[in-house]
Amino acid sequence: MGLETVVGGCAVDLDLERHAGHARRPHRAAVPPLRSPRGVALLHHTCLSIASPAAKPLCLAPLTPRKKRKMVALVSRQGRQLQRYNNCGSRLIVGCIPYKLKQNGVEVLVVTSQKREDIMFPKGGWELDETMIQAACREAFEEAGVQGKVEDKLGEWRYKSKSHDKIHEAVMFPLNVTEELYYWPEKALRTRKWVNVAEVMAECKQSWMKEALDRLMERLSSSDLMEELVFSC
């Protein structure tokens, strides 16, 4: 004769004869992922055994032992409800040139566009609820998965959008990269790679971005950072 008992609201079959003296392994019920106050699913998931009323969620190892990490939402902003425009109706764009100093010179981080394999620097619309610096940091995180120190702006440019045939007004900043993330919002949509300046000049189709890079190189060549790099070789 079979025997059933109810544990945690679920029926567990304990028919010992039918299972040759071995009770069926208790079911495990998945617990929904933990959520932040804004409803963003956190990275840690857990599973709760219903074999015992006193069972507790399993304790998973942290993603990075010995280090405290910030939890961030891996979702890019969508829509243009908060988009800023100038008096002529042009979109205001903010971008950055992520860079790092190497023993053999300067390397910059480029990303591919979503629709083509063209390389470019991270950029996007400047929105109403953020400063230019915040917008530059957000675009670097969303498109390239890097964080760092935003430095003084390189300048302002007007360019024609290839996809919408409209004029945009852009501001570019240097971003001295301090952290490169493994996961970022647009990882599945873009490819990122570190390249030297010559590669950007040869492959980038955005003339205004190459001009911004020229300005960055002029600034770095006259700074103490480049002098320290030369003497350390």
Biotite code that builds the C-alpha atoms (Angstrom):
import biotite.structure as struc

atoms = struc.array([
    struc.Atom([0.000, 0.000, 0.000], chain_id="A", res_id=1, res_name="MET", atom_name="CA", element="C"),
    struc.Atom([1.396, 3.340, -1.000], chain_id="A", res_id=2, res_name="GLY", atom_name="CA", element="C"),
    struc.Atom([1.974, 6.071, 1.519], chain_id="A", res_id=3, res_name="LEU", atom_name="CA", element="C"),
    struc.Atom([1.860, 9.783, 0.777], chain_id="A", res_id=4, res_name="GLU", atom_name="CA", element="C"),
    struc.Atom([2.670, 12.624, 3.077], chain_id="A", res_id=5, res_name="THR", atom_name="CA", element="C"),
    struc.Atom([2.342, 16.320, 2.520], chain_id="A", res_id=6, res_name="VAL", atom_name="CA", element="C"),
    struc.Atom([5.415, 18.427, 3.190], chain_id="A", res_id=7, res_name="VAL", atom_name="CA", element="C"),
    struc.Atom([5.415, 22.120, 2.466], chain_id="A", res_id=8, res_name="GLY", atom_name="CA", element="C"),
    struc.Atom([2.186, 21.794, 0.460], chain_id="A", res_id=9, res_name="GLY", atom_name="CA", element="C"),
    struc.Atom([3.586, 19.111, -1.929], chain_id="A", res_id=10, res_name="CYS", atom_name="CA", element="C"),
    struc.Atom([2.757, 15.395, -1.967], chain_id="A", res_id=11, res_name="ALA", atom_name="CA", element="C"),
    struc.Atom([5.805, 13.178, -1.509], chain_id="A", res_id=12, res_name="VAL", atom_name="CA", element="C"),
    struc.Atom([5.475, 9.474, -2.442], chain_id="A", res_id=13, res_name="ASP", atom_name="CA", element="C"),
    struc.Atom([6.964, 7.257, 0.269], chain_id="A", res_id=14, res_name="LEU", atom_name="CA", element="C"),
    struc.Atom([5.850, 3.831, -1.120], chain_id="A", res_id=15, res_name="ASP", atom_name="CA", element="C"),
    struc.Atom([8.732, 1.675, 0.147], chain_id="A", res_id=16, res_name="LEU", atom_name="CA", element="C"),
    struc.Atom([7.498, -1.624, -1.385], chain_id="A", res_id=17, res_name="GLU", atom_name="CA", element="C"),
    struc.Atom([7.139, -0.224, -4.898], chain_id="A", res_id=18, res_name="ARG", atom_name="CA", element="C"),
    struc.Atom([10.614, 1.301, -4.727], chain_id="A", res_id=19, res_name="HIS", atom_name="CA", element="C"),
    struc.Atom([12.332, -1.817, -3.389], chain_id="A", res_id=20, res_name="ALA", atom_name="CA", element="C"),
    struc.Atom([13.046, -0.422, 0.011], chain_id="A", res_id=21, res_name="GLY", atom_name="CA", element="C"),
    struc.Atom([14.243, 2.995, -1.164], chain_id="A", res_id=22, res_name="HIS", atom_name="CA", element="C"),
    struc.Atom([12.140, 6.074, -0.637], chain_id="A", res_id=23, res_name="ALA", atom_name="CA", element="C"),
    struc.Atom([11.921, 8.463, -3.545], chain_id="A", res_id=24, res_name="ARG", atom_name="CA", element="C"),
    struc.Atom([14.338, 11.354, -3.229], chain_id="A", res_id=25, res_name="ARG", atom_name="CA", element="C"),
    struc.Atom([12.434, 14.365, -1.890], chain_id="A", res_id=26, res_name="PRO", atom_name="CA", element="C"),
    struc.Atom([11.450, 16.894, -4.493], chain_id="A", res_id=27, res_name="HIS", atom_name="CA", element="C"),
    struc.Atom([13.272, 20.212, -4.608], chain_id="A", res_id=28, res_name="ARG", atom_name="CA", element="C"),
    struc.Atom([11.238, 23.281, -5.284], chain_id="A", res_id=29, res_name="ALA", atom_name="CA", element="C"),
    struc.Atom([12.872, 26.187, -7.071], chain_id="A", res_id=30, res_name="ALA", atom_name="CA", element="C"),
    struc.Atom([12.606, 29.492, -5.267], chain_id="A", res_id=31, res_name="VAL", atom_name="CA", element="C"),
    struc.Atom([12.086, 32.539, -7.543], chain_id="A", res_id=32, res_name="PRO", atom_name="CA", element="C"),
    struc.Atom([15.236, 34.652, -7.981], chain_id="A", res_id=33, res_name="PRO", atom_name="CA", element="C"),
    struc.Atom([15.770, 37.329, -5.381], chain_id="A", res_id=34, res_name="LEU", atom_name="CA", element="C"),
    struc.Atom([14.757, 40.765, -6.565], chain_id="A", res_id=35, res_name="ARG", atom_name="CA", element="C"),
    struc.Atom([15.899, 44.238, -5.698], chain_id="A", res_id=36, res_name="SER", atom_name="CA", element="C"),
    struc.Atom([13.379, 46.956, -4.733], chain_id="A", res_id=37, res_name="PRO", atom_name="CA", element="C"),
    struc.Atom([13.293, 48.018, -8.409], chain_id="A", res_id=38, res_name="ARG", atom_name="CA", element="C"),
    struc.Atom([12.434, 44.542, -9.570], chain_id="A", res_id=39, res_name="GLY", atom_name="CA", element="C"),
    struc.Atom([15.808, 43.721, -11.078], chain_id="A", res_id=40, res_name="VAL", atom_name="CA", element="C"),
    struc.Atom([16.663, 40.030, -10.776], chain_id="A", res_id=41, res_name="ALA", atom_name="CA", element="C"),
    struc.Atom([19.860, 39.482, -8.834], chain_id="A", res_id=42, res_name="LEU", atom_name="CA", element="C"),
    struc.Atom([22.568, 37.131, -10.007], chain_id="A", res_id=43, res_name="LEU", atom_name="CA", element="C"),
    struc.Atom([22.339, 34.707, -7.062], chain_id="A", res_id=44, res_name="HIS", atom_name="CA", element="C"),
    struc.Atom([19.691, 31.956, -7.256], chain_id="A", res_id=45, res_name="HIS", atom_name="CA", element="C"),
    struc.Atom([18.872, 29.362, -4.643], chain_id="A", res_id=46, res_name="THR", atom_name="CA", element="C"),
    struc.Atom([16.982, 26.098, -4.302], chain_id="A", res_id=47, res_name="CYS", atom_name="CA", element="C"),
    struc.Atom([14.928, 25.067, -1.271], chain_id="A", res_id=48, res_name="LEU", atom_name="CA", element="C"),
    struc.Atom([14.466, 21.425, -0.242], chain_id="A", res_id=49, res_name="SER", atom_name="CA", element="C"),
    struc.Atom([10.987, 20.559, 1.024], chain_id="A", res_id=50, res_name="ILE", atom_name="CA", element="C"),
    struc.Atom([12.177, 17.422, 2.779], chain_id="A", res_id=51, res_name="ALA", atom_name="CA", element="C"),
    struc.Atom([12.295, 19.258, 6.084], chain_id="A", res_id=52, res_name="SER", atom_name="CA", element="C"),
    struc.Atom([10.265, 22.215, 7.361], chain_id="A", res_id=53, res_name="PRO", atom_name="CA", element="C"),
    struc.Atom([13.487, 23.607, 8.789], chain_id="A", res_id=54, res_name="ALA", atom_name="CA", element="C"),
    struc.Atom([15.313, 23.507, 5.462], chain_id="A", res_id=55, res_name="ALA", atom_name="CA", element="C"),
    struc.Atom([17.093, 26.699, 4.511], chain_id="A", res_id=56, res_name="LYS", atom_name="CA", element="C"),
    struc.Atom([18.147, 28.131, 1.111], chain_id="A", res_id=57, res_name="PRO", atom_name="CA", element="C"),
    struc.Atom([21.474, 26.792, -0.067], chain_id="A", res_id=58, res_name="LEU", atom_name="CA", element="C"),
    struc.Atom([24.352, 29.160, 0.446], chain_id="A", res_id=59, res_name="CYS", atom_name="CA", element="C"),
    struc.Atom([26.119, 29.673, -2.867], chain_id="A", res_id=60, res_name="LEU", atom_name="CA", element="C"),
    struc.Atom([29.706, 30.857, -3.133], chain_id="A", res_id=61, res_name="ALA", atom_name="CA", element="C"),
    struc.Atom([30.030, 34.562, -3.971], chain_id="A", res_id=62, res_name="PRO", atom_name="CA", element="C"),
    struc.Atom([30.947, 35.485, -7.529], chain_id="A", res_id=63, res_name="LEU", atom_name="CA", element="C"),
    struc.Atom([34.232, 37.041, -6.451], chain_id="A", res_id=64, res_name="THR", atom_name="CA", element="C"),
    struc.Atom([35.545, 35.720, -3.101], chain_id="A", res_id=65, res_name="PRO", atom_name="CA", element="C"),
    struc.Atom([37.279, 38.154, -0.776], chain_id="A", res_id=66, res_name="ARG", atom_name="CA", element="C"),
    struc.Atom([35.875, 41.112, -2.693], chain_id="A", res_id=67, res_name="LYS", atom_name="CA", element="C"),
    struc.Atom([32.644, 43.001, -2.285], chain_id="A", res_id=68, res_name="LYS", atom_name="CA", element="C"),
    struc.Atom([31.041, 43.697, -5.640], chain_id="A", res_id=69, res_name="ARG", atom_name="CA", element="C"),
    struc.Atom([28.255, 46.090, -6.554], chain_id="A", res_id=70, res_name="LYS", atom_name="CA", element="C"),
    struc.Atom([25.100, 44.577, -8.013], chain_id="A", res_id=71, res_name="MET", atom_name="CA", element="C"),
    struc.Atom([24.170, 46.314, -11.249], chain_id="A", res_id=72, res_name="VAL", atom_name="CA", element="C"),
    struc.Atom([21.309, 45.931, -13.693], chain_id="A", res_id=73, res_name="ALA", atom_name="CA", element="C"),
    struc.Atom([22.520, 44.355, -16.945], chain_id="A", res_id=74, res_name="LEU", atom_name="CA", element="C"),
    struc.Atom([19.951, 46.170, -19.067], chain_id="A", res_id=75, res_name="VAL", atom_name="CA", element="C"),
    struc.Atom([20.486, 49.093, -21.439], chain_id="A", res_id=76, res_name="SER", atom_name="CA", element="C"),
    struc.Atom([18.186, 52.065, -21.395], chain_id="A", res_id=77, res_name="ARG", atom_name="CA", element="C"),
    struc.Atom([15.535, 51.910, -24.103], chain_id="A", res_id=78, res_name="GLN", atom_name="CA", element="C"),
    struc.Atom([13.368, 54.549, -25.766], chain_id="A", res_id=79, res_name="GLY", atom_name="CA", element="C"),
    struc.Atom([13.833, 58.277, -26.178], chain_id="A", res_id=80, res_name="ARG", atom_name="CA", element="C"),
    struc.Atom([11.312, 59.674, -23.727], chain_id="A", res_id=81, res_name="GLN", atom_name="CA", element="C"),
    struc.Atom([14.130, 61.409, -21.798], chain_id="A", res_id=82, res_name="LEU", atom_name="CA", element="C"),
    struc.Atom([16.269, 62.318, -24.820], chain_id="A", res_id=83, res_name="GLN", atom_name="CA", element="C"),
    struc.Atom([17.728, 65.834, -24.889], chain_id="A", res_id=84, res_name="ARG", atom_name="CA", element="C"),
    struc.Atom([17.548, 67.988, -28.041], chain_id="A", res_id=85, res_name="TYR", atom_name="CA", element="C"),
    struc.Atom([19.045, 71.345, -28.906], chain_id="A", res_id=86, res_name="ASN", atom_name="CA", element="C"),
    struc.Atom([17.058, 74.372, -30.094], chain_id="A", res_id=87, res_name="ASN", atom_name="CA", element="C"),
    struc.Atom([17.245, 73.135, -33.693], chain_id="A", res_id=88, res_name="CYS", atom_name="CA", element="C"),
    struc.Atom([15.817, 69.727, -32.853], chain_id="A", res_id=89, res_name="GLY", atom_name="CA", element="C"),
    struc.Atom([19.112, 67.811, -33.111], chain_id="A", res_id=90, res_name="SER", atom_name="CA", element="C"),
    struc.Atom([19.730, 64.948, -30.688], chain_id="A", res_id=91, res_name="ARG", atom_name="CA", element="C"),
    struc.Atom([22.418, 65.611, -28.101], chain_id="A", res_id=92, res_name="LEU", atom_name="CA", element="C"),
    struc.Atom([24.911, 62.752, -28.050], chain_id="A", res_id=93, res_name="ILE", atom_name="CA", element="C"),
    struc.Atom([27.558, 61.950, -25.429], chain_id="A", res_id=94, res_name="VAL", atom_name="CA", element="C"),
    struc.Atom([30.382, 59.510, -26.018], chain_id="A", res_id=95, res_name="GLY", atom_name="CA", element="C"),
    struc.Atom([33.797, 58.572, -24.715], chain_id="A", res_id=96, res_name="CYS", atom_name="CA", element="C"),
    struc.Atom([37.119, 57.137, -25.809], chain_id="A", res_id=97, res_name="ILE", atom_name="CA", element="C"),
    struc.Atom([38.097, 54.378, -23.367], chain_id="A", res_id=98, res_name="PRO", atom_name="CA", element="C"),
    struc.Atom([41.891, 54.141, -23.200], chain_id="A", res_id=99, res_name="TYR", atom_name="CA", element="C"),
    struc.Atom([44.740, 52.671, -21.207], chain_id="A", res_id=100, res_name="LYS", atom_name="CA", element="C"),
    struc.Atom([48.485, 53.251, -21.196], chain_id="A", res_id=101, res_name="LEU", atom_name="CA", element="C"),
    struc.Atom([50.678, 50.316, -22.157], chain_id="A", res_id=102, res_name="LYS", atom_name="CA", element="C"),
    struc.Atom([54.441, 49.910, -22.319], chain_id="A", res_id=103, res_name="GLN", atom_name="CA", element="C"),
    struc.Atom([54.247, 50.090, -26.105], chain_id="A", res_id=104, res_name="ASN", atom_name="CA", element="C"),
    struc.Atom([51.952, 53.126, -26.196], chain_id="A", res_id=105, res_name="GLY", atom_name="CA", element="C"),
    struc.Atom([48.249, 53.868, -25.915], chain_id="A", res_id=106, res_name="VAL", atom_name="CA", element="C"),
    struc.Atom([45.451, 51.391, -26.573], chain_id="A", res_id=107, res_name="GLU", atom_name="CA", element="C"),
    struc.Atom([41.825, 52.394, -27.058], chain_id="A", res_id=108, res_name="VAL", atom_name="CA", element="C"),
    struc.Atom([38.704, 50.271, -26.777], chain_id="A", res_id=109, res_name="LEU", atom_name="CA", element="C"),
    struc.Atom([36.331, 50.161, -29.743], chain_id="A", res_id=110, res_name="VAL", atom_name="CA", element="C"),
    struc.Atom([32.995, 48.407, -30.203], chain_id="A", res_id=111, res_name="VAL", atom_name="CA", element="C"),
    struc.Atom([31.137, 47.273, -33.283], chain_id="A", res_id=112, res_name="THR", atom_name="CA", element="C"),
    struc.Atom([27.830, 48.830, -34.244], chain_id="A", res_id=113, res_name="SER", atom_name="CA", element="C"),
    struc.Atom([24.682, 46.764, -33.706], chain_id="A", res_id=114, res_name="GLN", atom_name="CA", element="C"),
    struc.Atom([23.724, 46.574, -37.391], chain_id="A", res_id=115, res_name="LYS", atom_name="CA", element="C"),
    struc.Atom([27.176, 46.494, -39.030], chain_id="A", res_id=116, res_name="ARG", atom_name="CA", element="C"),
    struc.Atom([30.713, 45.511, -38.178], chain_id="A", res_id=117, res_name="GLU", atom_name="CA", element="C"),
    struc.Atom([31.908, 49.118, -38.255], chain_id="A", res_id=118, res_name="ASP", atom_name="CA", element="C"),
    struc.Atom([34.077, 50.021, -35.282], chain_id="A", res_id=119, res_name="ILE", atom_name="CA", element="C"),
    struc.Atom([33.377, 53.063, -33.154], chain_id="A", res_id=120, res_name="MET", atom_name="CA", element="C"),
    struc.Atom([33.657, 54.441, -29.654], chain_id="A", res_id=121, res_name="PHE", atom_name="CA", element="C"),
    struc.Atom([30.789, 54.100, -27.151], chain_id="A", res_id=122, res_name="PRO", atom_name="CA", element="C"),
    struc.Atom([28.201, 56.844, -27.569], chain_id="A", res_id=123, res_name="LYS", atom_name="CA", element="C"),
    struc.Atom([24.493, 57.471, -27.131], chain_id="A", res_id=124, res_name="GLY", atom_name="CA", element="C"),
    struc.Atom([21.787, 59.960, -26.324], chain_id="A", res_id=125, res_name="GLY", atom_name="CA", element="C"),
    struc.Atom([22.201, 62.371, -23.404], chain_id="A", res_id=126, res_name="TRP", atom_name="CA", element="C"),
    struc.Atom([19.099, 62.089, -21.239], chain_id="A", res_id=127, res_name="GLU", atom_name="CA", element="C"),
    struc.Atom([17.280, 64.530, -18.992], chain_id="A", res_id=128, res_name="LEU", atom_name="CA", element="C"),
    struc.Atom([17.950, 62.767, -15.685], chain_id="A", res_id=129, res_name="ASP", atom_name="CA", element="C"),
    struc.Atom([21.750, 62.663, -15.982], chain_id="A", res_id=130, res_name="GLU", atom_name="CA", element="C"),
    struc.Atom([24.768, 64.888, -16.390], chain_id="A", res_id=131, res_name="THR", atom_name="CA", element="C"),
    struc.Atom([27.107, 64.609, -19.362], chain_id="A", res_id=132, res_name="MET", atom_name="CA", element="C"),
    struc.Atom([29.645, 62.770, -17.204], chain_id="A", res_id=133, res_name="ILE", atom_name="CA", element="C"),
    struc.Atom([27.006, 60.287, -16.077], chain_id="A", res_id=134, res_name="GLN", atom_name="CA", element="C"),
    struc.Atom([25.910, 59.768, -19.671], chain_id="A", res_id=135, res_name="ALA", atom_name="CA", element="C"),
    struc.Atom([29.495, 59.060, -20.759], chain_id="A", res_id=136, res_name="ALA", atom_name="CA", element="C"),
    struc.Atom([29.913, 56.512, -17.945], chain_id="A", res_id=137, res_name="CYS", atom_name="CA", element="C"),
    struc.Atom([26.594, 54.859, -18.767], chain_id="A", res_id=138, res_name="ARG", atom_name="CA", element="C"),
    struc.Atom([27.415, 54.480, -22.465], chain_id="A", res_id=139, res_name="GLU", atom_name="CA", element="C"),
    struc.Atom([30.843, 53.032, -21.653], chain_id="A", res_id=140, res_name="ALA", atom_name="CA", element="C"),
    struc.Atom([29.221, 50.482, -19.345], chain_id="A", res_id=141, res_name="PHE", atom_name="CA", element="C"),
    struc.Atom([26.258, 49.581, -21.578], chain_id="A", res_id=142, res_name="GLU", atom_name="CA", element="C"),
    struc.Atom([28.123, 49.282, -24.885], chain_id="A", res_id=143, res_name="GLU", atom_name="CA", element="C"),
    struc.Atom([31.679, 48.329, -23.894], chain_id="A", res_id=144, res_name="ALA", atom_name="CA", element="C"),
    struc.Atom([31.477, 46.961, -20.340], chain_id="A", res_id=145, res_name="GLY", atom_name="CA", element="C"),
    struc.Atom([34.172, 49.216, -18.889], chain_id="A", res_id=146, res_name="VAL", atom_name="CA", element="C"),
    struc.Atom([34.374, 51.689, -16.037], chain_id="A", res_id=147, res_name="GLN", atom_name="CA", element="C"),
    struc.Atom([36.929, 54.327, -15.224], chain_id="A", res_id=148, res_name="GLY", atom_name="CA", element="C"),
    struc.Atom([37.687, 57.991, -14.735], chain_id="A", res_id=149, res_name="LYS", atom_name="CA", element="C"),
    struc.Atom([36.070, 60.485, -17.105], chain_id="A", res_id=150, res_name="VAL", atom_name="CA", element="C"),
    struc.Atom([38.467, 63.302, -17.947], chain_id="A", res_id=151, res_name="GLU", atom_name="CA", element="C"),
    struc.Atom([37.933, 66.799, -19.399], chain_id="A", res_id=152, res_name="ASP", atom_name="CA", element="C"),
    struc.Atom([35.918, 66.821, -22.613], chain_id="A", res_id=153, res_name="LYS", atom_name="CA", element="C"),
    struc.Atom([37.711, 66.678, -25.946], chain_id="A", res_id=154, res_name="LEU", atom_name="CA", element="C"),
    struc.Atom([35.276, 68.874, -27.831], chain_id="A", res_id=155, res_name="GLY", atom_name="CA", element="C"),
    struc.Atom([31.953, 69.094, -29.619], chain_id="A", res_id=156, res_name="GLU", atom_name="CA", element="C"),
    struc.Atom([31.036, 67.858, -33.089], chain_id="A", res_id=157, res_name="TRP", atom_name="CA", element="C"),
    struc.Atom([28.073, 67.896, -35.447], chain_id="A", res_id=158, res_name="ARG", atom_name="CA", element="C"),
    struc.Atom([27.640, 64.838, -37.632], chain_id="A", res_id=159, res_name="TYR", atom_name="CA", element="C"),
    struc.Atom([25.038, 63.265, -39.873], chain_id="A", res_id=160, res_name="LYS", atom_name="CA", element="C"),
    struc.Atom([23.464, 60.001, -38.750], chain_id="A", res_id=161, res_name="SER", atom_name="CA", element="C"),
    struc.Atom([23.788, 57.303, -41.408], chain_id="A", res_id=162, res_name="LYS", atom_name="CA", element="C"),
    struc.Atom([20.707, 55.414, -40.252], chain_id="A", res_id=163, res_name="SER", atom_name="CA", element="C"),
    struc.Atom([18.257, 58.305, -39.830], chain_id="A", res_id=164, res_name="HIS", atom_name="CA", element="C"),
    struc.Atom([19.789, 60.966, -42.121], chain_id="A", res_id=165, res_name="ASP", atom_name="CA", element="C"),
    struc.Atom([19.639, 63.580, -39.339], chain_id="A", res_id=166, res_name="LYS", atom_name="CA", element="C"),
    struc.Atom([22.169, 65.912, -37.782], chain_id="A", res_id=167, res_name="ILE", atom_name="CA", element="C"),
    struc.Atom([23.323, 65.098, -34.244], chain_id="A", res_id=168, res_name="HIS", atom_name="CA", element="C"),
    struc.Atom([25.401, 67.179, -31.867], chain_id="A", res_id=169, res_name="GLU", atom_name="CA", element="C"),
    struc.Atom([27.992, 65.172, -29.945], chain_id="A", res_id=170, res_name="ALA", atom_name="CA", element="C"),
    struc.Atom([30.390, 65.721, -27.040], chain_id="A", res_id=171, res_name="VAL", atom_name="CA", element="C"),
    struc.Atom([33.289, 63.308, -26.474], chain_id="A", res_id=172, res_name="MET", atom_name="CA", element="C"),
    struc.Atom([35.250, 62.588, -23.290], chain_id="A", res_id=173, res_name="PHE", atom_name="CA", element="C"),
    struc.Atom([38.329, 60.473, -22.564], chain_id="A", res_id=174, res_name="PRO", atom_name="CA", element="C"),
    struc.Atom([37.728, 57.558, -20.183], chain_id="A", res_id=175, res_name="LEU", atom_name="CA", element="C"),
    struc.Atom([40.806, 56.268, -18.373], chain_id="A", res_id=176, res_name="ASN", atom_name="CA", element="C"),
    struc.Atom([39.740, 52.632, -17.902], chain_id="A", res_id=177, res_name="VAL", atom_name="CA", element="C"),
    struc.Atom([40.189, 51.114, -14.452], chain_id="A", res_id=178, res_name="THR", atom_name="CA", element="C"),
    struc.Atom([37.898, 48.077, -14.718], chain_id="A", res_id=179, res_name="GLU", atom_name="CA", element="C"),
    struc.Atom([36.857, 45.786, -17.551], chain_id="A", res_id=180, res_name="GLU", atom_name="CA", element="C"),
    struc.Atom([33.708, 43.761, -16.841], chain_id="A", res_id=181, res_name="LEU", atom_name="CA", element="C"),
    struc.Atom([33.015, 40.235, -18.063], chain_id="A", res_id=182, res_name="TYR", atom_name="CA", element="C"),
    struc.Atom([29.268, 40.835, -18.345], chain_id="A", res_id=183, res_name="TYR", atom_name="CA", element="C"),
    struc.Atom([27.680, 44.008, -19.662], chain_id="A", res_id=184, res_name="TRP", atom_name="CA", element="C"),
    struc.Atom([24.253, 44.914, -21.109], chain_id="A", res_id=185, res_name="PRO", atom_name="CA", element="C"),
    struc.Atom([25.111, 44.811, -24.826], chain_id="A", res_id=186, res_name="GLU", atom_name="CA", element="C"),
    struc.Atom([27.598, 41.940, -24.761], chain_id="A", res_id=187, res_name="LYS", atom_name="CA", element="C"),
    struc.Atom([25.390, 39.874, -27.084], chain_id="A", res_id=188, res_name="ALA", atom_name="CA", element="C"),
    struc.Atom([24.944, 42.775, -29.514], chain_id="A", res_id=189, res_name="LEU", atom_name="CA", element="C"),
    struc.Atom([28.465, 44.141, -29.910], chain_id="A", res_id=190, res_name="ARG", atom_name="CA", element="C"),
    struc.Atom([32.057, 43.008, -30.028], chain_id="A", res_id=191, res_name="THR", atom_name="CA", element="C"),
    struc.Atom([34.686, 44.999, -28.157], chain_id="A", res_id=192, res_name="ARG", atom_name="CA", element="C"),
    struc.Atom([38.430, 44.962, -28.708], chain_id="A", res_id=193, res_name="LYS", atom_name="CA", element="C"),
    struc.Atom([41.523, 46.878, -27.669], chain_id="A", res_id=194, res_name="TRP", atom_name="CA", element="C"),
    struc.Atom([43.370, 48.358, -30.636], chain_id="A", res_id=195, res_name="VAL", atom_name="CA", element="C"),
    struc.Atom([46.139, 50.842, -31.260], chain_id="A", res_id=196, res_name="ASN", atom_name="CA", element="C"),
    struc.Atom([45.577, 54.315, -32.648], chain_id="A", res_id=197, res_name="VAL", atom_name="CA", element="C"),
    struc.Atom([46.719, 53.399, -36.166], chain_id="A", res_id=198, res_name="ALA", atom_name="CA", element="C"),
    struc.Atom([44.034, 50.700, -36.420], chain_id="A", res_id=199, res_name="GLU", atom_name="CA", element="C"),
    struc.Atom([41.303, 53.162, -35.498], chain_id="A", res_id=200, res_name="VAL", atom_name="CA", element="C"),
    struc.Atom([42.537, 55.674, -38.050], chain_id="A", res_id=201, res_name="MET", atom_name="CA", element="C"),
    struc.Atom([42.513, 52.975, -40.736], chain_id="A", res_id=202, res_name="ALA", atom_name="CA", element="C"),
    struc.Atom([39.222, 51.244, -39.941], chain_id="A", res_id=203, res_name="GLU", atom_name="CA", element="C"),
    struc.Atom([36.871, 53.758, -38.263], chain_id="A", res_id=204, res_name="CYS", atom_name="CA", element="C"),
    struc.Atom([34.461, 55.379, -40.737], chain_id="A", res_id=205, res_name="LYS", atom_name="CA", element="C"),
    struc.Atom([33.443, 58.168, -38.376], chain_id="A", res_id=206, res_name="GLN", atom_name="CA", element="C"),
    struc.Atom([35.729, 61.085, -39.229], chain_id="A", res_id=207, res_name="SER", atom_name="CA", element="C"),
    struc.Atom([34.624, 63.103, -36.201], chain_id="A", res_id=208, res_name="TRP", atom_name="CA", element="C"),
    struc.Atom([35.567, 60.231, -33.870], chain_id="A", res_id=209, res_name="MET", atom_name="CA", element="C"),
    struc.Atom([39.032, 60.076, -35.419], chain_id="A", res_id=210, res_name="LYS", atom_name="CA", element="C"),
    struc.Atom([39.375, 63.815, -34.867], chain_id="A", res_id=211, res_name="GLU", atom_name="CA", element="C"),
    struc.Atom([38.424, 63.300, -31.212], chain_id="A", res_id=212, res_name="ALA", atom_name="CA", element="C"),
    struc.Atom([41.088, 60.610, -30.953], chain_id="A", res_id=213, res_name="LEU", atom_name="CA", element="C"),
    struc.Atom([43.662, 62.989, -32.440], chain_id="A", res_id=214, res_name="ASP", atom_name="CA", element="C"),
    struc.Atom([42.836, 65.484, -29.711], chain_id="A", res_id=215, res_name="ARG", atom_name="CA", element="C"),
    struc.Atom([43.206, 62.821, -27.036], chain_id="A", res_id=216, res_name="LEU", atom_name="CA", element="C"),
    struc.Atom([46.621, 61.808, -28.347], chain_id="A", res_id=217, res_name="MET", atom_name="CA", element="C"),
    struc.Atom([47.764, 65.431, -28.431], chain_id="A", res_id=218, res_name="GLU", atom_name="CA", element="C"),
    struc.Atom([46.663, 65.818, -24.819], chain_id="A", res_id=219, res_name="ARG", atom_name="CA", element="C"),
    struc.Atom([48.341, 62.616, -23.676], chain_id="A", res_id=220, res_name="LEU", atom_name="CA", element="C"),
    struc.Atom([51.589, 63.377, -25.506], chain_id="A", res_id=221, res_name="SER", atom_name="CA", element="C"),
    struc.Atom([51.917, 66.620, -23.592], chain_id="A", res_id=222, res_name="SER", atom_name="CA", element="C"),
    struc.Atom([50.987, 65.136, -20.208], chain_id="A", res_id=223, res_name="SER", atom_name="CA", element="C"),
    struc.Atom([53.158, 63.752, -17.420], chain_id="A", res_id=224, res_name="ASP", atom_name="CA", element="C"),
    struc.Atom([51.557, 60.318, -17.923], chain_id="A", res_id=225, res_name="LEU", atom_name="CA", element="C"),
    struc.Atom([53.157, 59.841, -21.314], chain_id="A", res_id=226, res_name="MET", atom_name="CA", element="C"),
    struc.Atom([56.509, 61.135, -20.004], chain_id="A", res_id=227, res_name="GLU", atom_name="CA", element="C"),
    struc.Atom([56.406, 58.576, -17.186], chain_id="A", res_id=228, res_name="GLU", atom_name="CA", element="C"),
    struc.Atom([55.548, 55.852, -19.716], chain_id="A", res_id=229, res_name="LEU", atom_name="CA", element="C"),
    struc.Atom([58.521, 56.731, -21.908], chain_id="A", res_id=230, res_name="VAL", atom_name="CA", element="C"),
    struc.Atom([61.004, 56.744, -19.029], chain_id="A", res_id=231, res_name="PHE", atom_name="CA", element="C"),
    struc.Atom([59.683, 53.440, -17.667], chain_id="A", res_id=232, res_name="SER", atom_name="CA", element="C"),
    struc.Atom([60.412, 51.518, -20.883], chain_id="A", res_id=233, res_name="CYS", atom_name="CA", element="C"),
])
